[in-house]
């Protein structure tokens, strides 16, 4: 068989590739993970749920922080799922929500007597906060990992970090419905710290679990 004939036979079996398939899969899995996390959070709400309406501003801030992390992290994640895909110029954009909330936390502390700082920063449910976010992120990361394995990332650690970041953001959104600690400093330290922990864990796990 001639080379040209072989090429014609092989090319006849090639199906068109859908360039948007991975994007749709990832967005579907992120949405599913977020909905499941919110459903789980609503199903386990304590008796103090109605009190959250008395501090709607802080509830909105917590939700906005988590959602911004999820949205920005997902946007950057999609760029890392292609072979060789990276956004070197914009990769630090994932930290913008953290910079914003840290800035407001510093302002909050500057306007508050030092004797009240411990209450603002530590709060009363810091352990519950970090534990809930990390545990929820673990469940979400399984779904996102399945979605990522539909693609072919080459920056495994970077992709894993973004998977952890998005999963942590989902956990933060879910925990916001429970959270009774209302201060920007608490959000910056414990929400932000838990999400960054998930990102670091994702980077370490991604190097092994995303190989193809």
N, C-alpha and C positions, 0 to 999 in steps of 0.2 A: 504493500500500500504506500502510495506517495504521501509526502508530508502535507501537501496542500489538501489531499483528500481527507487525511486524518483531522486536520484543522477544521474542515467543513463539517465533518461529522460531530466533532466536539462542540463546535459553536452552535450547531442546530439544537443541542440539548440545553442551552443556556436559557434560564428564565430571567425575566426582568427583576431587578432588585428594588425593593421598596425602601427608599432612603429615609423615610419617616417612621419605619416600623419600630426601631429601638426607642425613638423619642416617645411614641405612643405607649409602648410597653412600660417605660420608666414612669411616665406621668400617671399611667393607670395604677401602677404599684404604689407610687408615692401617695396618690389620693386614697387608695384602699388602706394603706397603713395609717394614714391620718384619721380616716373615718373609724377604723377599728379601735384606735387609741382613744378617740373621743367617746366612742360608744362604751368602751371599758371604763373610762373615767366617770361617765354619767351613771353607769350601773353601780358604781361603788361610792357615790357621793354620800357624805355624812349628813347629819341633821342640820349642819350649819350652812347649807347651800343658800338659803334665802339671805343670809348675812352678806353674801358677795355683792348683792345689789346695792348695799350701803356703801360699797367702795368700788363702784363701777369703773371709775377712772383707773385705778390700779389693775383691775381685772383686764381692762382694755389694753393697758400698757404691757402686761405679761403676755397676753395673747398676741399683741402686735410684734413683740420681740421674737417670740417663737415662730410666728408665721413668716416674718421677714427672713429669719435664718433658714427656714424650710425653702422658701421661694428662691432666695439667692443661691443657696447650696445646690438646689436642683438645677438651676440654670448653669452653674459651673460644672456640675456633675455630667450633664449632657455633653459638654465639650470634651470631657476626659474619656468618654466611652468609645470614641473612635480610635483606631490604631494610630498611635503617634499624636493623638489629640491632647493638647494642653492649651491653657490660656495664661502664659507666663506673665503677661502684662497685667492681667486682671485677677490673678488667683488670690491676691490679698483682699479683694473686695468682699470675700466671705466674712472678713472680720469687721466690716463696717457696722453691723448691728451691735457688736460688742463694744466698739469704740464709742458709739452713741450712748449706750446705756451706762458705760463707765464714766463718761463725761457728765451725765446728769447725776450720777451717784456722787461724784466729787462735789458738784454744786450743792446737792442735798446736804452732804456732811458739812460743807463750809457754812451753810446757813443754820446748822443745828448745833446746840451746845455739845461739847465733847462728852459730857456725862450721859448723853442719849445715844452715842454712836454704837455702843454694843448692842442695844435693842434694834437699831436700824440695820446693822450688818448681820448679826447672828440670828435675830428673830427667835421664834420658838419652835419652828418645824424644819430646821435646816437639814436634819438627817432624813426626815421623810421626803423632803424635796429632792435631794440628790438621789436617794434610793429609788423613788418613783420614776424620775426622769431616766435614769440609767436602765432600770428594769423594762420600762416601756420601749426605750430605744433598742434594747436587745431584740425584742419581738419584731419591731419595725425593720431592723437591719436584716433580718432573715428574708423578708419580702424584697427589700431593696437589693440584696445580694443576688437573689434569683433573677431579678430584672437586669442587673449589671452583667450577669453571666450570659445574657442574650447578645451582648456586644463583645467587643474585642479590645479592651483597654490595654495600653502598654505601660502607662504610669500607674502601677498597681498600688503603691503606697498613697499617692495623691488621690486616686479614685477611692480607695478605702477610707481615707480621711474625710472626703466629701460625703461618702455613704454614712459614716458615723456622725458627721455634722448634721445632715438632714434628719437622721434617726433621732438624734438628741433634740433637735428643734421640734420634732413631732412629740417627743416626750414632754417637752416644756409646755407646748400648747395644751396637752392633755392635763398636766398637773395644775395649770393655771386655774382650772375649775375647782380644784381642791384648796388651793393655797390661801391661808389665812394671814400670812405675813405681808403687810402692805408698806413697802418702802423700795425705792429705786436701788438702794445699796444692797438689799437682800437679793433682788433680781440679778444685779450685776455679779455678785459673788457666787451665789448658789445655783441659779439658773445657768449663768454663763460658765461657771466652773464645771457643772455637770455636762453641759454640751461639749465643751472643749475636751473633757475626759473621753467622751464618746468618740470624738474626732481622732484623738491620739490612739485609742483602742482600735478604731477602724483602720488607721494607717498601718498598724502592726499586723492586723488580721488580713488586710487586703493584699499584702505582699505574698501571702500563701493561698488564700481562698479565691483570688481572682485570676490565678494562672490559667492559661489556656494553651 
